[in-house]
Amino acid sequence: MRDSDPTPSEMDFFRSLSELVTGLHDWYHADDDGTPWMVASYDFVANDAIHATLRADYDGRSLRGGWSPACLNWDDGVRAADALIDTTPPEGLHLDNIAPHDAAAAAAAWFTMHISRGGPASLRQG
């Protein structure tokens, strides 16, 4: 987690996204060079335990989303690409040069699709 406040782009993105999807969490990070970015996440809970976490990274320009490999246990603070998260659509989310409100709308549609399905296939089957 970084010490600085969310950027205006991050605030616009998460505010808009939160109006469209409830139950999201926000996490704020910075790359080694100081570039700020954030994660919006949604936990799929069953039997009082988190079984899967969907995450979307946004840095004011690029939006990447996919399934956390560890429910954000080790990959929080690690960009999706560095965590080897599959962001290939339609299961993943991969958009470039996207403004905060457009990114929020795209992320909301993507989160909503997965939430309406009840999470990953492994969770729905077991």
Stockholm file with secondary structure:
# STOCKHOLM 1.0

chainA/1-126         MRDSDPTPSEMDFFRSLSELVTGLHDWYHADDDGTPWMVASYDFVANDAIHATLRADYDGRSLRGGWSPACLNWDDGVRAADALIDTTPPEGLHLDNIAPHDAAAAAAAWFTMHISRGGPASLRQG
#=GR chainA/1-126 SS CCSSCCCHHHHHHHHHHHHHSSSCEEEEEECTTCCEEEEEEEEEEETTEEEEEEEEEECSSCEEEEECTTTTSSCTTSCTTTTTCCCCTTTSEEECSCCHHHHHHHHHHHHHHHHHHTSCHHHHHC
#=GC SS_cons         CCSSCCCHHHHHHHHHHHHHSSSCEEEEEECTTCCEEEEEEEEEEETTEEEEEEEEEECSSCEEEEECTTTTSSCTTSCTTTTTCCCCTTTSEEECSCCHHHHHHHHHHHHHHHHHHTSCHHHHHC
//
